[in-house]
Amino acid sequence: NWNDLILSSGINAEYGGSFDQFKAKMSAATIAVQGSGWGWLGVNPESKRLQIATCANQDPLHATTGLAPLLGIDVWEHAYYLQYKNVRPEYVNSIWNVVNWEDVAARYAKALS
């Protein structure tokens, strides 16, 4: 899929050629959110570069950072408490197993156009 290739190239260019390095940085930023909030992978509409960002509470990514949202990880306790209790790192590490990368890639391709 062309969109998957574009996303993969963007992640590799921005995060040292390694999806695992990207995943580690995104996980660390998301886990570090104090209280409730979100970890995001966004794209800067001007530079077209991928960026990891976090937002507190329900603050929207675009309005607070100017980034176009590609992937959000909800770290409000309601997102994970029933299954993971208060073990946010386990939840964030597990989220990678269910990410819809086709959707993320399509959002990225749209943001680049």
C-alpha positions as CSV (number, residue, x, y, z in Angstrom):
1,N,0.0,0.0,0.0
2,W,1.4,3.4,-1.1
3,N,0.1,5.2,2.0
4,D,1.8,2.6,4.3
5,L,5.1,3.2,2.5
6,I,4.8,6.9,2.9
7,L,4.1,6.6,6.7
8,S,6.9,4.1,7.1
9,S,9.3,6.5,5.4
10,G,8.2,9.4,7.5
11,I,8.6,7.5,10.7
12,N,12.0,6.2,9.7
13,A,13.2,9.7,8.6
14,E,12.0,11.3,11.9
15,Y,12.9,8.6,14.4
16,G,16.4,7.3,13.4
17,G,15.3,4.7,10.9
18,S,13.6,2.6,13.5
19,F,9.9,1.9,14.1
20,D,10.9,0.5,17.5
21,Q,12.6,3.8,18.4
22,F,9.5,5.7,17.4
23,K,7.3,3.4,19.4
24,A,9.6,3.8,22.5
25,K,9.5,7.6,22.2
26,M,5.8,7.7,21.7
27,S,5.2,5.3,24.6
28,A,7.5,7.2,27.0
29,A,5.8,10.5,26.2
30,T,2.3,9.1,26.5
31,I,3.1,7.2,29.8
32,A,4.6,10.4,31.2
33,V,1.3,12.4,30.9
34,Q,0.5,13.6,34.4
35,G,-3.1,12.8,35.2
36,S,-5.5,12.5,32.3
37,G,-4.7,13.3,28.7
38,W,-3.5,12.0,25.4
39,G,-0.3,11.0,23.6
40,W,-0.4,11.9,19.9
41,L,1.4,11.3,16.7
42,G,0.7,14.4,14.5
43,V,2.0,16.0,11.4
44,N,3.1,19.6,11.2
45,P,1.1,21.1,8.3
46,E,3.9,23.5,7.4
47,S,7.0,21.4,7.6
48,K,5.1,18.1,6.8
49,R,7.2,16.4,9.6
50,L,5.9,13.9,12.1
51,Q,5.9,15.0,15.7
52,I,5.0,13.3,19.0
53,A,3.0,15.5,21.4
54,T,1.0,15.2,24.5
55,C,-2.1,17.1,25.6
56,A,-3.5,17.4,29.1
57,N,-7.1,16.5,29.8
58,Q,-9.4,16.9,26.8
59,D,-7.3,19.6,25.1
60,P,-7.4,19.0,21.3
61,L,-4.1,18.4,19.5
62,H,-4.7,20.8,16.6
63,A,-6.0,23.7,18.7
64,T,-3.2,23.4,21.2
65,T,-0.2,22.5,19.0
66,G,-1.2,23.2,15.4
67,L,-0.5,19.6,14.5
68,A,-2.8,17.5,12.4
69,P,-3.7,14.4,14.4
70,L,-2.8,11.0,13.0
71,L,-2.8,8.7,16.1
72,G,-4.1,9.3,19.5
73,I,-3.6,7.3,22.7
74,D,-6.2,8.1,25.4
75,V,-4.6,7.9,28.8
76,W,-7.6,8.9,30.8
77,E,-8.1,6.1,33.3
78,H,-11.5,5.3,31.8
79,A,-9.7,4.0,28.8
80,Y,-7.8,1.3,30.6
81,Y,-8.7,1.0,34.3
82,L,-11.1,-2.0,34.0
83,Q,-8.5,-4.1,32.2
84,Y,-5.1,-2.7,33.4
85,K,-6.1,-1.1,36.7
86,N,-3.5,1.7,37.3
87,V,-0.7,0.2,35.2
88,R,-0.6,2.7,32.4
89,P,2.7,1.4,30.9
90,E,1.2,-2.0,30.3
91,Y,-1.9,-0.4,28.6
92,V,0.3,1.8,26.4
93,N,2.6,-1.0,25.4
94,S,-0.4,-3.2,24.5
95,I,-2.1,-0.5,22.4
96,W,0.4,-1.1,19.7
97,N,-1.2,-4.4,19.0
98,V,-4.5,-2.8,18.0
99,V,-3.5,0.4,16.1
100,N,-5.1,0.6,12.7
101,W,-2.0,1.6,10.7
102,E,-4.0,1.7,7.4
103,D,-6.1,4.5,8.9
104,V,-3.0,6.3,10.3
105,A,-1.3,6.1,7.0
106,A,-4.3,7.4,5.1
107,R,-4.5,10.4,7.5
108,Y,-0.8,11.1,7.0
109,A,-1.1,10.9,3.2
110,K,-4.1,13.3,3.3
111,A,-2.1,15.7,5.6
112,L,0.7,15.7,3.1
113,S,-1.5,16.5,0.1
